[in-house]
Amino acid sequence: MSRNRISFFERPYPDANSVLIHGKRPTLVDTGFGSGVHELESWLTAQGVCAARLALIVNTHHHTDHVGGNHHLQTHHGTPIAAHPWEGRAVNRRDPEACLGRWLTQPVQAYHVTQFLRDGDTLNAGDSTWHVLHTPGHSLGHIVLHREGVGITGDALMTGDIGWLNFHRDGLNSAERALESLDRLAALNLEVAYPGHGPVITDVPSTINAARTRTEKMLRNPMKAAWHGTKRIFAFALMSEGPMTEQDLHAYQARNPWITDYARDVFHVTPTEFFTQLLGEMTRSGAARWEGDHLIITGPYRQATPGWARTPTNVSDWPPAPAEWT
């Protein structure tokens, strides 16, 4: 296992975990949310690999909590970035839907993908060869890296939860795809998995079975999946943007397309009615609470540093990409 030497950085929301594969080609899988990149650089140095030595960044998928550090590392150190082409090409052509940026209005700074990874590809990372497994479900371009019983699974597999399934954008097939991806993960006979959130997974078969059971429930009850997803989206906003007053909440509702879409197409109510129900569900379930005149998240997280971005964080405002990137 010496050729699989890995450092695992378990991080609180709004960051995703990061995984460092050591060796001649140090490779970092996922860079977290944009506000946490300096903490990530300090962690890399503590692992004996300064950020400038990274040979490659691999993104398991394009959500902002997994790609937010890309901009800083690529801008300051020229680090190449690899991702699945279904998401990487959208990033490179500055598609407003890249990283779900327009729909979720989650902030992410500009980067470009220099290498596309497809199902069945091999990747030289650290001192060894890793295999690429396409695992759509949580996102269409989600990938997993694996070798010799070790998997780096992103949001395709985690303990105690599943990655939210975007039925509204991806259809009910997102659950079917997630189940097929779990079957493909099971066939790898992994001994250990490094997830995108939560601790290292040492009982992979049980974790896969639990994820399969929960995904099947979502498939049978799409409304349950809708509440799971919308609560996750809004919780992330409270973590990344900070506690919100009534005025902040009204402004958030007005600028977010996902609220209008879910209200119209899933819950069949007005956006205000849906958002009022969502706030009630957040407080009823204990996911959030009022503290004075601010709504705050109750679970563990690290508040994003205000003013962390110095460049545009809306994909539509990113600088144009050279033609060769697309």
N, C-alpha and C positions, 0 to 999 in steps of 0.2 A: 504493500500500500504506500510505500515511500514515494512512488511516482504519482500518487494521488494527493500529495500534501496540499491541504486546503485550510484556509482561515475563514471563519464564518462570523459575520458581523450582524448579530441580531439587533434590530433597530426598532424603536417605537414608531407608530404612526405620527406624522404623515409620511415618514420614510418607509420604503421597503428594505428588506435585508439585502446585504451585499455579500458576495462570495469571491474570495481571491484564490486562484489556482496558482501555486508557486512553481518556479522553475525558470528555465532559460527564457521562456516567453510568458512572463507574468500576465495573467488574464483576469479581468474583473468582470463578474457577472452582476449587472444591475447597479445603478449609481444612486438610487434613492431620490428623494424630493430635492428640488433646487436649493432650498434653504439650508440643507444639511451637508453641502459639499465640502466645506472646510473641516467639519468633523470627520468626514470620510477620508480626507487627505491625511489628517492626523492619525487616524486608525491605520491607514496603509503604511505610513512611516513606522508605526509601532510594530507592524508585522514584518518589517525589514525590506519593504518595497515602496520607495517614494513614488509619488504619482507620475513623475516624469519617466519612470522606468517601465510603466505599463506598456505591454506590446499590443493589447487589444481590450476593448470593452465589448461585452456581449449583452444585449438586451433580450430578456425572455419575452417581453412584449412592450407595447408603446405607451402604457399608462404613465401618468406624470409622476407617480411615486416610485417608478422604476427607472425613469430616464432623466430625471431632473438634474442630475449632476453631469450629464453628458456635455452640456454647453461649456462649463468651466474647464473640464478636463481636456476637451478637444481644443478649445480656444487657447488655453495656456500651455498645453503640452503636446498638442498635435495628435492626440490619441485616436487611432482609427476605431470605428464602431461597426459592429455586426448585428444584423437583425434579419428577421424573415422578410422577404421581399414584399409581401402583401401590406406590411406596415412601413417598412423602410422606404419603399418608393413613394408612399404618400408623404412621408416626412421630407424627402428630397425634392419633391415638386411643390412643397409648401401648400399642400391641400389643407384648407381650413379645418377639415375633419381629422387631420393627423393628430394622434394622441388624444382623440375625442375632444380636442381643444375648444372648438366652437360650441359643441353641444353641452359640455359640462362647465365651460368657462374656468377650467383649472389652469393655473399659470405654469408655463414651461418655456424655457429659453431655447433659442435656435441651435440646432446641430444638424449634421448630415451623416447618413449611413454610408460607409465605404465598402462594406462586404455583405452580401446577401447569403443567408444560411437557409437551406431547404431540407426537407425531410430526407434522411439518409446520408446527408453530407457528413464528412469528418472534419475535425478542427484540431490543429496543433495548438495546444494550450498548456502552459507550464512546461513539463518535460514529457508529455504524453499525448495520445490521440483520443479525442472525445467524439462521440457520435451525437448527431442532431436528430431529435424526434419532434415532429410537428404535432402539437397538442392543442388544437383549437377547442374553444368552449368559452372560457373566460374572455378571450379575445380571439379574433380570427387568425392572427399571425403568431400566436403563442408558441414558443419552442422550449424544449427541455434538453439539457446536455447530460450525457451519461457515459459511463465506462466502468467495467469491472465491479458491478454491484453498487456503484455510487451514482446518484442522480442530483442534478441541480434543477429544481422543479418549478421555480417561480410561483405563480398562483394556480398552477394546475393541480397542486397537492399541498395541503397544509393541515395542521392539527386543529380540530375543533370547529372548523368552518370550511366553506368552499368559496372560491372566487365568485363574485356576483355575476349572474348570468343576465345579459342584456337582451331580454326577450323583445323589447320594443324595437331595438335597432337590428338585432341579428335573428329574430324570430325564435319560435319554440325549438328550432333545430339547434340552437346553441346548447340546450341541455342534452340533446342526442349526441352532438359532437363532444361534449364534455364526458359523457359516458363512454364513448368510443376511446377517447384519450385516456381515461382511467383504465380501460381494458388493455390498452397498449403499454401503459406504465406497469400494470400488473405482470405482463409478459416479460418484463425486463428482470424480474426477480431481484429488485434492489434491496440491499442490506441497510442502506442509509440514504436519506434524502435531505437536501438543504432547501427549505422552502422560501418563498418570497416574504412570508410573515410568520412570526412565531418561532418556536425552538426547532432544533434539529429533530428529524423524524427517525427514530430507531426501530419502530415496529411499522414498517411500510405496508405490509398486507392489511393490517387492521385499519390503518389510516385510509387506505384506498377503499376498503369496504364501507367505512363510515361515510366517506365522501360520495360513494356510489348511492348509498341509502338516502342521503340528503338530496342529492341531485334528482333521484327518481321522485322524491316527494315534490320537488319544485316542478318537475315535468307534469305530475298529476294535478298540481294546484298552481297554475300560473300566477294567480293573485298573490300567493305566498311569496313567489319569486319576485314579483313586482315590489312588495313591501320590503323584502330583504335587500333588493338592489337600491331602492330609493333611500332607505335609511342609511345604507353604506355611503351613497353619494353625498348626502347632506352631512353626515358625520365627518366625512373627509373635509368638507368645506369649513366646518367649525374648527377643525384642527389646523387647517392651512391658512385660513383667513382670520381666525381668532373668535372669541366670544362675540355674539351679535345682540344688539339692542332691537327693539321693535322696528325702528327706522331702518336699521341694517337689514333686517329680515325682509321688509317690504322691497328694499332695493335689490336684494339677492333674488327674490321671486321674479321681479320684473325683468331681470337681465338674463335669466337662465332658460334656454330653450327646452331643456330636459323636463322642467316642471310643466310647461305648457303641453308638451307632447304626451307625457304620462297622464295629465289631467284629461286631455281630450280623447286619447286612444285607448287607455287602459282603465281608468277609473270613471270616465264619462261624467265628469263634473267640471266646474270652472277651475282655472288655475288657483284662484284664491281659496276655493273650497278644498281642493286637494292639498294645498300647502298647509292650510289650517289643520286638516286631518293628520298630515305628516308630523307637524309640530306636536300635536296631541299624542301621536304614537311614540314619538321620541321620548317624551317625558313620562308617558305611561309605562313604557318598557324599562325606564331607568337609564336609557342611552344618553340622555341629556337632562339638565335641570336648570331652573332659573336661579341665578345668584344675583340678588339685587335686580337690576334692570337688564341683565345680560343672560343670554342662553349659552350654556357651556356644556362641553362634553364631559361625561363622568368617567369614562374608561381611561386607561393609561395612554398617554401620548406626550409628545414634546412640542410645545408651541413653536410654529414657524417664526423665524426671526423677521420682524417687520423691516421692510425695505431691502430684503436680501437681493432682489433682482436689480441689475443696472442696465438691462437691455429689454426689448419688448418680450412679453410673455404670452402674447396672443399670436397663434401661428399665422394669422392673416397679416400681422405686422412684422413678421420676420423679414430680414433682408432677402432679396431674390436669390435663388440658388442658381449657380452656373449650370448651363445646359448639360454638361457631362455628368452631373449628379443624378439626373432623372433617367 
